[in-house]
Amino acid sequence: MAAGGKNLAETVAEEIISMITVEHKFQVGDQLPNENELSAALGVSRTTLREAVRILAAHNVLEIRRGCGTYVKNGVNADGNIGLKELSAFPMDIKDLYEMRLIFEPETAYYAAKRATDRELERILSYGRLEEELILKKQDRTEAERMFHKAIANATHNEFMNRLMPILYRAIDKGVVLADAREEMVQNTLTDHHIIMDFLEKRDAEGAKTAMKLHIIHAMRGFGIEED
């Protein structure tokens, strides 16, 4: 069992969600590769993969058809259908959302640098690299941005941070849409993410915390949000 109660099967389940929502390796209705192939691709045992598939089937992400295989169901999303649903329904403006990010995410980066497993750290870096690639290709990066920050939250092994992410997604989504219209903000994102990833890779908790704080402050300034 991993720190914070998250076991390997749950981590593998999140990787499969990422393969569907971010990497787009599988579409709704697609059949997943056979057990031997997928477990080898994920670097886990077939027993762990089976448990991950059961978790996703229970959350209606996958459908197990006996004798036929496992398929991606409708309605898959990166949120995983968990979160503070009542709070996330409240109307919030961009200032509220970014102030919330400023309160929580620097500490999230701090604890991720301290607690991330090697596998979790590689996932954070892979999402960061994917987002950079999408920015350079001028393609939609919303899901990659979400999963980059979600992977950092997961690496804290703090369940509250994971449940808070659906609310923070609202700031991320708004931020991507608004920032992509401003070249300077896009370049700031590239630079800031590089610095955050560098500190995380070095497991420099204070550096990661400061880099994340500056990243969010840069975005706030880009939107004309004053720090009171």
C-alpha positions as CSV (number, residue, x, y, z in Angstrom):
1,M,0.0,0.0,0.0
2,A,1.4,3.4,-1.0
3,A,1.5,6.4,1.3
4,G,-1.9,8.0,1.8
5,G,-3.8,4.8,1.2
6,K,-3.3,4.7,-2.6
7,N,-2.2,1.3,-3.9
8,L,-0.6,0.3,-7.1
9,A,-3.8,-0.7,-8.7
10,E,-5.3,2.7,-8.1
11,T,-2.2,4.3,-9.6
12,V,-2.5,2.0,-12.7
13,A,-6.2,2.9,-13.0
14,E,-5.2,6.6,-13.2
15,E,-2.7,5.8,-15.9
16,I,-5.4,4.1,-18.0
17,I,-7.6,7.1,-17.6
18,S,-4.7,9.3,-18.8
19,M,-4.3,7.0,-21.8
20,I,-7.9,7.6,-22.7
21,T,-8.4,11.3,-21.8
22,V,-5.0,12.9,-22.4
23,E,-3.0,10.6,-24.7
24,H,-6.1,9.6,-26.7
25,K,-4.7,6.1,-27.2
26,F,-8.2,4.7,-26.7
27,Q,-11.5,6.2,-27.8
28,V,-15.0,5.5,-26.5
29,G,-16.0,2.1,-27.7
30,D,-12.5,0.9,-28.3
31,Q,-11.4,-2.5,-26.9
32,L,-8.3,-2.4,-24.6
33,P,-5.3,-4.5,-25.6
34,N,-5.2,-8.0,-24.1
35,E,-4.1,-8.5,-20.6
36,N,-0.6,-9.6,-21.4
37,E,0.1,-6.7,-23.7
38,L,-1.4,-4.0,-21.5
39,S,0.2,-5.2,-18.3
40,A,3.6,-5.3,-20.1
41,A,3.0,-1.8,-21.4
42,L,2.2,-0.5,-17.9
43,G,5.0,-2.4,-16.3
44,V,2.8,-4.2,-13.8
45,S,1.6,-7.7,-13.1
46,R,-1.7,-9.1,-14.6
47,T,-3.1,-9.3,-11.1
48,T,-2.6,-5.5,-10.5
49,L,-4.0,-4.8,-14.0
50,R,-7.1,-6.8,-13.3
51,E,-7.7,-4.9,-10.0
52,A,-7.2,-1.6,-11.9
53,V,-9.7,-2.6,-14.5
54,R,-12.2,-3.6,-11.8
55,I,-11.8,-0.2,-10.2
56,L,-12.5,1.6,-13.5
57,A,-15.4,-0.7,-14.3
58,A,-17.0,0.1,-10.9
59,H,-16.7,3.9,-11.9
60,N,-18.2,3.2,-15.4
61,V,-15.0,4.2,-17.2
62,L,-14.5,0.6,-18.6
63,E,-17.0,-2.1,-19.4
64,I,-15.9,-5.8,-19.0
65,R,-17.7,-8.0,-21.6
66,R,-17.2,-11.6,-20.6
67,G,-15.8,-13.6,-23.5
68,C,-15.2,-10.4,-25.6
69,G,-12.8,-8.2,-23.7
70,T,-12.7,-4.8,-21.9
71,Y,-14.0,-1.7,-23.6
72,V,-14.0,2.1,-23.0
73,K,-17.4,3.3,-22.0
74,N,-19.2,6.7,-22.7
75,G,-18.7,9.7,-20.4
76,V,-15.0,9.2,-19.6
77,N,-13.5,12.3,-18.1
78,A,-10.3,13.3,-16.3
79,D,-12.1,14.1,-13.0
80,G,-12.7,10.4,-12.2
81,N,-16.1,11.4,-10.9
82,I,-14.8,12.4,-7.5
83,G,-14.5,15.7,-5.8
84,L,-16.3,18.3,-3.8
85,K,-19.3,18.5,-6.1
86,E,-21.4,20.9,-4.0
87,L,-18.5,23.4,-3.7
88,S,-17.5,23.0,-7.4
89,A,-21.1,24.1,-8.4
90,F,-20.7,27.5,-6.8
91,P,-20.1,30.4,-9.2
92,M,-16.6,31.7,-8.9
93,D,-14.8,34.4,-11.0
94,I,-11.3,34.1,-12.3
95,K,-9.9,36.0,-9.4
96,D,-11.5,33.7,-6.8
97,L,-10.2,30.6,-8.7
98,Y,-6.7,31.9,-9.1
99,E,-6.5,33.0,-5.4
100,M,-7.5,29.5,-4.5
101,R,-4.7,28.1,-6.7
102,L,-2.3,30.4,-5.0
103,I,-3.3,29.2,-1.6
104,F,-3.1,25.5,-2.3
105,E,-0.8,24.6,-5.3
106,P,2.6,25.9,-4.0
107,E,2.2,23.6,-1.0
108,T,1.0,20.8,-3.3
109,A,4.3,21.1,-5.3
110,Y,6.2,21.2,-2.0
111,Y,4.8,17.9,-0.8
112,A,4.9,16.3,-4.2
113,A,8.7,16.9,-4.4
114,K,9.0,15.2,-1.0
115,R,6.6,12.3,-1.4
116,A,6.4,11.4,-5.1
117,T,7.3,7.9,-6.1
118,D,9.6,7.5,-9.1
119,R,6.6,6.4,-11.1
120,E,4.6,9.4,-10.1
121,L,7.4,11.8,-10.8
122,E,7.9,10.3,-14.3
123,R,4.1,10.8,-14.9
124,I,4.3,14.5,-13.9
125,L,7.3,15.0,-16.2
126,S,5.6,13.2,-19.1
127,Y,2.5,15.4,-18.8
128,G,4.7,18.5,-18.7
129,R,6.5,17.4,-21.9
130,L,3.2,16.5,-23.6
131,E,1.8,20.0,-22.8
132,E,5.0,21.6,-24.2
133,E,4.6,19.6,-27.4
134,L,0.9,20.6,-27.7
135,I,1.7,24.3,-27.1
136,L,4.4,24.2,-29.8
137,K,2.0,22.6,-32.2
138,K,-0.7,25.1,-31.3
139,Q,-3.1,22.3,-30.3
140,D,-5.5,22.2,-27.4
141,R,-3.6,21.5,-24.2
142,T,-6.4,21.7,-21.7
143,E,-6.4,18.0,-20.7
144,A,-2.6,17.9,-20.5
145,E,-2.6,21.0,-18.3
146,R,-5.2,19.4,-16.1
147,M,-3.4,16.1,-15.8
148,F,0.0,17.9,-15.1
149,H,-1.5,19.6,-12.1
150,K,-3.5,16.5,-11.1
151,A,-0.4,14.3,-11.2
152,I,1.3,16.8,-8.8
153,A,-1.7,16.7,-6.5
154,N,-1.7,12.8,-6.6
155,A,2.0,12.8,-5.6
156,T,1.3,14.5,-2.3
157,H,-0.6,11.4,-1.2
158,N,-3.1,13.8,0.4
159,E,-6.7,12.7,-0.4
160,F,-8.1,16.2,0.2
161,M,-5.9,17.7,-2.5
162,N,-7.1,15.0,-5.0
163,R,-10.7,15.9,-4.1
164,L,-10.1,19.6,-4.5
165,M,-8.8,19.2,-8.1
166,P,-12.2,19.4,-9.9
167,I,-12.6,22.9,-8.5
168,L,-9.0,23.9,-9.5
169,Y,-9.8,22.5,-13.0
170,R,-12.2,25.4,-13.5
171,A,-9.3,27.8,-13.0
172,I,-7.1,25.8,-15.3
173,D,-9.7,25.5,-18.0
174,K,-10.4,29.3,-17.9
175,G,-6.7,30.1,-17.8
176,V,-5.9,28.0,-20.8
177,V,-8.6,29.6,-22.9
178,L,-7.6,33.1,-21.9
179,A,-3.9,32.6,-21.9
180,D,-3.7,31.0,-25.3
181,A,-4.9,34.3,-26.8
182,R,-1.8,36.0,-25.4
183,E,1.6,34.8,-26.6
184,E,3.5,36.2,-23.6
185,M,1.4,34.2,-21.2
186,V,1.9,31.0,-23.3
187,Q,5.7,31.5,-23.2
188,N,5.5,32.2,-19.4
189,T,3.7,28.8,-19.0
190,L,6.4,27.0,-21.0
191,T,9.2,28.6,-18.9
192,D,7.4,28.2,-15.5
193,H,6.5,24.6,-16.1
194,H,10.2,23.8,-17.1
195,I,11.3,25.3,-13.8
196,I,8.7,23.5,-11.8
197,M,9.6,20.2,-13.4
198,D,13.3,20.8,-12.8
199,F,12.8,21.3,-9.1
200,L,10.5,18.3,-8.8
201,E,12.9,16.1,-10.7
202,K,15.6,17.2,-8.2
203,R,13.2,16.7,-5.3
204,D,13.8,20.2,-4.2
205,A,10.6,20.9,-2.2
206,E,11.3,24.6,-1.4
207,G,12.3,25.3,-5.0
208,A,9.2,23.5,-6.4
209,K,7.0,25.5,-4.0
210,T,8.5,28.8,-5.0
211,A,8.3,28.0,-8.7
212,M,4.7,27.0,-8.5
213,K,3.8,30.2,-6.6
214,L,5.6,32.3,-9.2
215,H,3.8,30.4,-12.0
216,I,0.4,31.3,-10.6
217,I,1.4,34.9,-9.8
218,H,2.6,35.3,-13.4
219,A,-0.8,34.0,-14.6
220,M,-2.7,36.3,-12.3
221,R,-0.7,39.3,-13.5
222,G,-1.3,38.3,-17.1
223,F,-5.0,38.5,-16.4
224,G,-4.7,41.8,-14.5
225,I,-5.6,40.2,-11.1
226,E,-4.2,42.2,-8.3
227,E,-2.7,40.6,-5.3
228,D,-4.4,42.2,-2.3
